Amino acid sequence: MYKSFFHLTRNPFDLTPDPDCFVSTTRHNEALAALYYGVRGHKGFVVVTGEVGTGKTLLLRCLLRLLRESKDIAYAYVFNGLLSPTEFLQYILRDLGLQVSGKNKGELLSELGQLLLSRGSKKLTTVLIVDEAHLLSEDILEEIRLLSNLETTDDKLLQIVLVGQPELDDKLDSVGLRQLKQRIAIRAKLAPLDITETEAYIATRLQIAGADLRGDPIFPAATVAAVFKHSKGLPRLINTICENSLIAAYARQRRSVTPEIVEDVAREFRMDVTSSRDGEENGSINKMDLRQAASALLDFVSSLRKPDADSPRSQSAVSPE
C-alpha cells in the first residue's frame, strides 16, 4: 500500500521471520555463530534463550538455511513443545525421513539409534533443533538428555539445539534436570537492542527494502528515539511500530515518519500501558480491596460477639429459667 509512496520494493518491517531480512547486530551474530559452531563442532548441546520478540525464530531460520546448504547435515526441526514423549519421538523420526506408524516407543528409539550410528559412521551430522523449548515438559527434557547418550567413544551422534524464552533457563536450573544442564556445551543469550543498534536495525531493514538512505530519512533520529522508547529494543515491536507508522505516514501523505505518528501508533497498540505499571495499579487496588474486606470481616465478627436484644438467643441468655 505504501511501498510506491516511499519508493520501496518490499515491506521493510514484515513480521514474518525472513532470513533475507536478517540484520546482523553484534548480539545476533554471536548467537548465530554459537549455534553454527555448536552444530559443526559436534559439541552436543547448545542452548539459546531470549525474551519474547528478540528474534530467536528468525535466528533459527538463518541457521536452518545454513544447514540446508550443507550436504552432510540432516536435521529435525520441532517447533511444538506441547507434545507427549512418544509424540516428540515420532515427530523427530518423521522429520528425519523414517516411518513411525504403528511403532512403540522402544521401536522408535531403536530406529533412531540405528540411523544415528549409520550417519555417524559416514561422518555425517544429525541435528535436533527445538524452538519454543521453554514449553517442553520435564519428561521430554529428560528424553532429550537420554538421546544425548547416543554417542561413540569420540563423538556425539546427535547435536541438540534448544531455543526458548528465559523460562527455559529456569527449567534447566532445576534440581531434577541438573544432569541435562551439565551436558550443555554452549549457551548464548539474546538481549534487546540498544538505541544505536535500533537505529542501525531500522536503517538496514529500509535498505533491504530498497530505500535510498542518501536523501531525507524516512525515520529521523527523533522518530527512532520514539520507536526505541516504546519498543524497548525488541525487534518484533520495532517492526510492529515501524510498519504501522509507515501506513499512518502514507495516509497523511508525509514523506517522513514523525515522533507524533509513532506516539499515536504506540497508543493504538497500548504500548504505553506497561505490564509493570499494570501490576502496580492492580497491586494497589488489591490492597485497597483487602483492607475493605478485612474491615468488613472485623465488623461482622464483632457483631456476632455482641448480643442482640431482639434475638431469642440473647433473650434466653439474660432471662432466668
TORKOL-4160 file (C-alpha; in steps of 0.2 Angstrom, whole numbers, padded with zeros to 4 digits, m for minus):
321
<pt num="1" X="0000" Y="0000" Z="0000"/>
<pt num="2" X="0014" Y="0012" Z="0005"/>
<pt num="3" X="0028" Y="0004" Z="m0005"/>
<pt num="4" X="0027" Y="0015" Z="m0020"/>
<pt num="5" X="0024" Y="0031" Z="m0010"/>
<pt num="6" X="0041" Y="0028" Z="m0001"/>
<pt num="7" X="0049" Y="0020" Z="m0016"/>
<pt num="8" X="0051" Y="0003" Z="m0008"/>
<pt num="9" X="0052" Y="m0014" Z="m0017"/>
<pt num="10" X="0045" Y="m0024" Z="m0002"/>
<pt num="11" X="0038" Y="m0021" Z="0016"/>
<pt num="12" X="0053" Y="m0017" Z="0026"/>
<pt num="13" X="0046" Y="m0022" Z="0043"/>
<pt num="14" X="0036" Y="m0038" Z="0039"/>
<pt num="15" X="0033" Y="m0048" Z="0055"/>
<pt num="16" X="0037" Y="m0065" Z="0046"/>
<pt num="17" X="0054" Y="m0071" Z="0051"/>
<pt num="18" X="0063" Y="m0070" Z="0034"/>
<pt num="19" X="0081" Y="m0074" Z="0034"/>
<pt num="20" X="0083" Y="m0061" Z="0019"/>
<pt num="21" X="0079" Y="m0048" Z="0032"/>
<pt num="22" X="0091" Y="m0053" Z="0045"/>
<pt num="23" X="0100" Y="m0039" Z="0052"/>
<pt num="24" X="0117" Y="m0044" Z="0059"/>
<pt num="25" X="0119" Y="m0035" Z="0075"/>
<pt num="26" X="0133" Y="m0040" Z="0086"/>
<pt num="27" X="0121" Y="m0049" Z="0098"/>
<pt num="28" X="0113" Y="m0059" Z="0084"/>
<pt num="29" X="0129" Y="m0063" Z="0075"/>
<pt num="30" X="0137" Y="m0070" Z="0091"/>
<pt num="31" X="0121" Y="m0081" Z="0094"/>
<pt num="32" X="0121" Y="m0087" Z="0076"/>
<pt num="33" X="0139" Y="m0091" Z="0077"/>
<pt num="34" X="0137" Y="m0101" Z="0093"/>
<pt num="35" X="0123" Y="m0111" Z="0085"/>
<pt num="36" X="0133" Y="m0115" Z="0069"/>
<pt num="37" X="0149" Y="m0118" Z="0079"/>
<pt num="38" X="0140" Y="m0130" Z="0091"/>
<pt num="39" X="0132" Y="m0140" Z="0077"/>
<pt num="40" X="0148" Y="m0140" Z="0066"/>
<pt num="41" X="0160" Y="m0144" Z="0080"/>
<pt num="42" X="0149" Y="m0158" Z="0087"/>
<pt num="43" X="0148" Y="m0150" Z="0104"/>
<pt num="44" X="0132" Y="m0160" Z="0108"/>
<pt num="45" X="0121" Y="m0147" Z="0117"/>
<pt num="46" X="0118" Y="m0129" Z="0113"/>
<pt num="47" X="0105" Y="m0118" Z="0122"/>
<pt num="48" X="0100" Y="m0100" Z="0116"/>
<pt num="49" X="0087" Y="m0090" Z="0127"/>
<pt num="50" X="0080" Y="m0073" Z="0125"/>
<pt num="51" X="0064" Y="m0063" Z="0129"/>
<pt num="52" X="0049" Y="m0063" Z="0118"/>
<pt num="53" X="0052" Y="m0053" Z="0102"/>
<pt num="54" X="0071" Y="m0053" Z="0102"/>
<pt num="55" X="0072" Y="m0063" Z="0086"/>
<pt num="56" X="0075" Y="m0081" Z="0091"/>
<pt num="57" X="0064" Y="m0089" Z="0077"/>
<pt num="58" X="0072" Y="m0078" Z="0064"/>
<pt num="59" X="0089" Y="m0084" Z="0071"/>
<pt num="60" X="0084" Y="m0102" Z="0069"/>
<pt num="61" X="0078" Y="m0099" Z="0051"/>
<pt num="62" X="0095" Y="m0092" Z="0047"/>
<pt num="63" X="0103" Y="m0107" Z="0055"/>
<pt num="64" X="0092" Y="m0119" Z="0045"/>
<pt num="65" X="0096" Y="m0110" Z="0029"/>
<pt num="66" X="0115" Y="m0113" Z="0033"/>
<pt num="67" X="0111" Y="m0131" Z="0037"/>
<pt num="68" X="0102" Y="m0134" Z="0021"/>
<pt num="69" X="0117" Y="m0128" Z="0011"/>
<pt num="70" X="0127" Y="m0141" Z="0019"/>
<pt num="71" X="0125" Y="m0158" Z="0011"/>
<pt num="72" X="0132" Y="m0168" Z="0026"/>
<pt num="73" X="0119" Y="m0162" Z="0038"/>
<pt num="74" X="0101" Y="m0169" Z="0041"/>
<pt num="75" X="0090" Y="m0161" Z="0054"/>
<pt num="76" X="0074" Y="m0162" Z="0063"/>
<pt num="77" X="0065" Y="m0146" Z="0067"/>
<pt num="78" X="0052" Y="m0146" Z="0081"/>
<pt num="79" X="0043" Y="m0130" Z="0085"/>
<pt num="80" X="0029" Y="m0138" Z="0095"/>
<pt num="81" X="0034" Y="m0141" Z="0113"/>
<pt num="82" X="0017" Y="m0147" Z="0119"/>
<pt num="83" X="0019" Y="m0165" Z="0114"/>
<pt num="84" X="0020" Y="m0181" Z="0124"/>
<pt num="85" X="0037" Y="m0190" Z="0125"/>
<pt num="86" X="0031" Y="m0203" Z="0112"/>
<pt num="87" X="0024" Y="m0189" Z="0100"/>
<pt num="88" X="0040" Y="m0180" Z="0102"/>
<pt num="89" X="0050" Y="m0195" Z="0096"/>
<pt num="90" X="0038" Y="m0198" Z="0082"/>
<pt num="91" X="0040" Y="m0180" Z="0076"/>
<pt num="92" X="0059" Y="m0182" Z="0076"/>
<pt num="93" X="0059" Y="m0198" Z="0066"/>
<pt num="94" X="0046" Y="m0192" Z="0054"/>
<pt num="95" X="0057" Y="m0176" Z="0051"/>
<pt num="96" X="0072" Y="m0187" Z="0048"/>
<pt num="97" X="0063" Y="m0197" Z="0035"/>
<pt num="98" X="0059" Y="m0213" Z="0045"/>
<pt num="99" X="0042" Y="m0222" Z="0046"/>
<pt num="100" X="0034" Y="m0221" Z="0063"/>
<pt num="101" X="0016" Y="m0228" Z="0060"/>
<pt num="102" X="0012" Y="m0242" Z="0072"/>
<pt num="103" X="0028" Y="m0242" Z="0081"/>
<pt num="104" X="0030" Y="m0241" Z="0100"/>
<pt num="105" X="0042" Y="m0230" Z="0109"/>
<pt num="106" X="0056" Y="m0244" Z="0111"/>
<pt num="107" X="0055" Y="m0247" Z="0092"/>
<pt num="108" X="0056" Y="m0228" Z="0088"/>
<pt num="109" X="0072" Y="m0226" Z="0099"/>
<pt num="110" X="0079" Y="m0242" Z="0091"/>
<pt num="111" X="0077" Y="m0235" Z="0073"/>
<pt num="112" X="0083" Y="m0218" Z="0078"/>
<pt num="113" X="0099" Y="m0226" Z="0086"/>
<pt num="114" X="0102" Y="m0236" Z="0070"/>
<pt num="115" X="0100" Y="m0220" Z="0059"/>
<pt num="116" X="0112" Y="m0210" Z="0070"/>
<pt num="117" X="0125" Y="m0224" Z="0070"/>
<pt num="118" X="0124" Y="m0226" Z="0052"/>
<pt num="119" X="0126" Y="m0207" Z="0048"/>
<pt num="120" X="0140" Y="m0206" Z="0061"/>
<pt num="121" X="0150" Y="m0220" Z="0053"/>
<pt num="122" X="0149" Y="m0210" Z="0037"/>
<pt num="123" X="0155" Y="m0194" Z="0046"/>
<pt num="124" X="0138" Y="m0186" Z="0043"/>
<pt num="125" X="0130" Y="m0174" Z="0055"/>
<pt num="126" X="0112" Y="m0176" Z="0063"/>
<pt num="127" X="0104" Y="m0161" Z="0072"/>
<pt num="128" X="0089" Y="m0160" Z="0083"/>
<pt num="129" X="0083" Y="m0142" Z="0084"/>
<pt num="130" X="0069" Y="m0137" Z="0096"/>
<pt num="131" X="0060" Y="m0120" Z="0095"/>
<pt num="132" X="0049" Y="m0114" Z="0110"/>
<pt num="133" X="0059" Y="m0126" Z="0121"/>
<pt num="134" X="0053" Y="m0117" Z="0137"/>
<pt num="135" X="0036" Y="m0126" Z="0134"/>
<pt num="136" X="0044" Y="m0143" Z="0135"/>
<pt num="137" X="0039" Y="m0154" Z="0150"/>
<pt num="138" X="0052" Y="m0161" Z="0161"/>
<pt num="139" X="0048" Y="m0178" Z="0154"/>
<pt num="140" X="0053" Y="m0173" Z="0137"/>
<pt num="141" X="0068" Y="m0164" Z="0143"/>
<pt num="142" X="0073" Y="m0180" Z="0151"/>
<pt num="143" X="0070" Y="m0189" Z="0135"/>
<pt num="144" X="0082" Y="m0176" Z="0126"/>
<pt num="145" X="0095" Y="m0180" Z="0139"/>
<pt num="146" X="0094" Y="m0198" Z="0136"/>
<pt num="147" X="0095" Y="m0195" Z="0117"/>
<pt num="148" X="0112" Y="m0186" Z="0120"/>
<pt num="149" X="0118" Y="m0203" Z="0127"/>
<pt num="150" X="0119" Y="m0209" Z="0109"/>
<pt num="151" X="0137" Y="m0207" Z="0105"/>
<pt num="152" X="0153" Y="m0216" Z="0101"/>
<pt num="153" X="0169" Y="m0215" Z="0110"/>
<pt num="154" X="0175" Y="m0199" Z="0102"/>
<pt num="155" X="0159" Y="m0191" Z="0095"/>
<pt num="156" X="0141" Y="m0185" Z="0099"/>
<pt num="157" X="0130" Y="m0194" Z="0086"/>
<pt num="158" X="0116" Y="m0181" Z="0089"/>
<pt num="159" X="0118" Y="m0162" Z="0090"/>
<pt num="160" X="0104" Y="m0154" Z="0100"/>
<pt num="161" X="0099" Y="m0136" Z="0099"/>
<pt num="162" X="0087" Y="m0129" Z="0112"/>
<pt num="163" X="0080" Y="m0112" Z="0109"/>
<pt num="164" X="0067" Y="m0103" Z="0121"/>
<pt num="165" X="0062" Y="m0090" Z="0132"/>
<pt num="166" X="0071" Y="m0086" Z="0149"/>
<pt num="167" X="0059" Y="m0099" Z="0157"/>
<pt num="168" X="0070" Y="m0112" Z="0149"/>
<pt num="169" X="0085" Y="m0106" Z="0159"/>
<pt num="170" X="0074" Y="m0108" Z="0175"/>
<pt num="171" X="0069" Y="m0126" Z="0170"/>
<pt num="172" X="0087" Y="m0131" Z="0166"/>
<pt num="173" X="0092" Y="m0124" Z="0183"/>
<pt num="174" X="0080" Y="m0136" Z="0192"/>
<pt num="175" X="0087" Y="m0150" Z="0203"/>
<pt num="176" X="0078" Y="m0163" Z="0193"/>
<pt num="177" X="0087" Y="m0158" Z="0176"/>
<pt num="178" X="0104" Y="m0155" Z="0183"/>
<pt num="179" X="0111" Y="m0169" Z="0173"/>
<pt num="180" X="0105" Y="m0161" Z="0157"/>
<pt num="181" X="0112" Y="m0144" Z="0162"/>
<pt num="182" X="0129" Y="m0151" Z="0165"/>
<pt num="183" X="0129" Y="m0158" Z="0147"/>
<pt num="184" X="0126" Y="m0140" Z="0139"/>
<pt num="185" X="0142" Y="m0136" Z="0130"/>
<pt num="186" X="0137" Y="m0119" Z="0123"/>
<pt num="187" X="0125" Y="m0106" Z="0129"/>
<pt num="188" X="0120" Y="m0089" Z="0121"/>
<pt num="189" X="0108" Y="m0076" Z="0126"/>
<pt num="190" X="0098" Y="m0064" Z="0115"/>
<pt num="191" X="0095" Y="m0047" Z="0123"/>
<pt num="192" X="0085" Y="m0032" Z="0116"/>
<pt num="193" X="0094" Y="m0019" Z="0105"/>
<pt num="194" X="0101" Y="m0003" Z="0112"/>
<pt num="195" X="0097" Y="0014" Z="0104"/>
<pt num="196" X="0112" Y="0013" Z="0092"/>
<pt num="197" X="0108" Y="m0004" Z="0086"/>
<pt num="198" X="0089" Y="0001" Z="0085"/>
<pt num="199" X="0094" Y="0015" Z="0073"/>
<pt num="200" X="0105" Y="0003" Z="0063"/>
<pt num="201" X="0091" Y="m0010" Z="0063"/>
<pt num="202" X="0078" Y="0002" Z="0055"/>
<pt num="203" X="0090" Y="0009" Z="0043"/>
<pt num="204" X="0096" Y="m0009" Z="0037"/>
<pt num="205" X="0078" Y="m0015" Z="0035"/>
<pt num="206" X="0074" Y="0000" Z="0025"/>
<pt num="207" X="0089" Y="m0003" Z="0014"/>
<pt num="208" X="0085" Y="m0021" Z="0011"/>
<pt num="209" X="0068" Y="m0015" Z="0005"/>
<pt num="210" X="0076" Y="m0003" Z="m0007"/>
<pt num="211" X="0075" Y="0013" Z="0002"/>
<pt num="212" X="0088" Y="0027" Z="m0003"/>
<pt num="213" X="0096" Y="0032" Z="0013"/>
<pt num="214" X="0105" Y="0046" Z="0005"/>
<pt num="215" X="0090" Y="0058" Z="0005"/>
<pt num="216" X="0079" Y="0064" Z="0019"/>
<pt num="217" X="0077" Y="0050" Z="0031"/>
<pt num="218" X="0060" Y="0041" Z="0032"/>
<pt num="219" X="0064" Y="0038" Z="0051"/>
<pt num="220" X="0073" Y="0054" Z="0058"/>
<pt num="221" X="0084" Y="0052" Z="0074"/>
<pt num="222" X="0070" Y="0059" Z="0085"/>
<pt num="223" X="0057" Y="0046" Z="0077"/>
<pt num="224" X="0070" Y="0032" Z="0080"/>
<pt num="225" X="0071" Y="0038" Z="0098"/>
<pt num="226" X="0052" Y="0037" Z="0100"/>
<pt num="227" X="0052" Y="0019" Z="0092"/>
<pt num="228" X="0066" Y="0014" Z="0104"/>
<pt num="229" X="0056" Y="0021" Z="0119"/>
<pt num="230" X="0041" Y="0011" Z="0115"/>
<pt num="231" X="0049" Y="m0005" Z="0108"/>
<pt num="232" X="0062" Y="m0006" Z="0122"/>
<pt num="233" X="0074" Y="m0013" Z="0108"/>
<pt num="234" X="0064" Y="m0028" Z="0104"/>
<pt num="235" X="0065" Y="m0032" Z="0086"/>
<pt num="236" X="0047" Y="m0038" Z="0084"/>
<pt num="237" X="0040" Y="m0022" Z="0092"/>
<pt num="238" X="0051" Y="m0012" Z="0082"/>
<pt num="239" X="0044" Y="m0020" Z="0066"/>
<pt num="240" X="0026" Y="m0018" Z="0073"/>
<pt num="241" X="0028" Y="0001" Z="0077"/>
<pt num="242" X="0038" Y="0005" Z="0061"/>
<pt num="243" X="0026" Y="m0005" Z="0049"/>
<pt num="244" X="0011" Y="0004" Z="0056"/>
<pt num="245" X="0020" Y="0021" Z="0057"/>
<pt num="246" X="0023" Y="0019" Z="0038"/>
<pt num="247" X="0005" Y="0016" Z="0035"/>
<pt num="248" X="0000" Y="0031" Z="0045"/>
<pt num="249" X="0013" Y="0042" Z="0037"/>
<pt num="250" X="0006" Y="0037" Z="0020"/>
<pt num="251" X="m0012" Y="0040" Z="0025"/>
<pt num="252" X="m0006" Y="0058" Z="0030"/>
<pt num="253" X="0005" Y="0060" Z="0014"/>
<pt num="254" X="0020" Y="0063" Z="0025"/>
<pt num="255" X="0037" Y="0058" Z="0017"/>
<pt num="256" X="0045" Y="0056" Z="0034"/>
<pt num="257" X="0038" Y="0047" Z="0050"/>
<pt num="258" X="0037" Y="0060" Z="0064"/>
<pt num="259" X="0038" Y="0056" Z="0083"/>
<pt num="260" X="0020" Y="0061" Z="0084"/>
<pt num="261" X="0015" Y="0047" Z="0072"/>
<pt num="262" X="0025" Y="0034" Z="0082"/>
<pt num="263" X="0016" Y="0040" Z="0098"/>
<pt num="264" X="m0001" Y="0038" Z="0090"/>
<pt num="265" X="0004" Y="0020" Z="0085"/>
<pt num="266" X="0010" Y="0016" Z="0102"/>
<pt num="267" X="m0006" Y="0022" Z="0110"/>
<pt num="268" X="m0016" Y="0012" Z="0097"/>
<pt num="269" X="m0006" Y="m0004" Z="0102"/>
<pt num="270" X="m0007" Y="0001" Z="0120"/>
<pt num="271" X="0012" Y="0001" Z="0121"/>
<pt num="272" X="0011" Y="0015" Z="0133"/>
<pt num="273" X="0002" Y="0003" Z="0146"/>
<pt num="274" X="0017" Y="m0007" Z="0153"/>
<pt num="275" X="0014" Y="m0023" Z="0162"/>
<pt num="276" X="0024" Y="m0017" Z="0177"/>
<pt num="277" X="0013" Y="m0002" Z="0179"/>
<pt num="278" X="m0002" Y="m0013" Z="0177"/>
<pt num="279" X="0005" Y="m0024" Z="0191"/>
<pt num="280" X="0007" Y="m0008" Z="0202"/>
<pt num="281" X="m0011" Y="m0002" Z="0199"/>
<pt num="282" X="m0018" Y="m0020" Z="0201"/>
<pt num="283" X="m0007" Y="m0021" Z="0217"/>
<pt num="284" X="m0014" Y="m0005" Z="0224"/>
<pt num="285" X="m0032" Y="m0010" Z="0220"/>
<pt num="286" X="m0030" Y="m0027" Z="0228"/>
<pt num="287" X="m0023" Y="m0019" Z="0244"/>
<pt num="288" X="m0037" Y="m0007" Z="0245"/>
<pt num="289" X="m0050" Y="m0022" Z="0242"/>
<pt num="290" X="m0040" Y="m0032" Z="0255"/>
<pt num="291" X="m0041" Y="m0018" Z="0268"/>
<pt num="292" X="m0060" Y="m0016" Z="0264"/>
<pt num="293" X="m0063" Y="m0034" Z="0266"/>
<pt num="294" X="m0053" Y="m0035" Z="0282"/>
<pt num="295" X="m0063" Y="m0021" Z="0289"/>
<pt num="296" X="m0079" Y="m0029" Z="0284"/>
<pt num="297" X="m0074" Y="m0045" Z="0292"/>
<pt num="298" X="m0069" Y="m0037" Z="0308"/>
<pt num="299" X="m0086" Y="m0028" Z="0309"/>
<pt num="300" X="m0095" Y="m0045" Z="0305"/>
<pt num="301" X="m0086" Y="m0054" Z="0319"/>
<pt num="302" X="m0088" Y="m0040" Z="0331"/>
<pt num="303" X="m0107" Y="m0040" Z="0328"/>
<pt num="304" X="m0108" Y="m0059" Z="0331"/>
<pt num="305" X="m0100" Y="m0056" Z="0348"/>
<pt num="306" X="m0112" Y="m0043" Z="0353"/>
<pt num="307" X="m0129" Y="m0050" Z="0360"/>
<pt num="308" X="m0144" Y="m0044" Z="0350"/>
<pt num="309" X="m0158" Y="m0039" Z="0362"/>
<pt num="310" X="m0171" Y="m0044" Z="0350"/>
<pt num="311" X="m0165" Y="m0061" Z="0346"/>
<pt num="312" X="m0172" Y="m0076" Z="0355"/>
<pt num="313" X="m0154" Y="m0082" Z="0359"/>
<pt num="314" X="m0150" Y="m0065" Z="0368"/>
<pt num="315" X="m0167" Y="m0066" Z="0377"/>
<pt num="316" X="m0164" Y="m0083" Z="0383"/>
<pt num="317" X="m0146" Y="m0079" Z="0388"/>
<pt num="318" X="m0152" Y="m0065" Z="0400"/>
<pt num="319" X="m0169" Y="m0072" Z="0406"/>
<pt num="320" X="m0168" Y="m0083" Z="0422"/>
<pt num="321" X="m0176" Y="m0101" Z="0420"/>
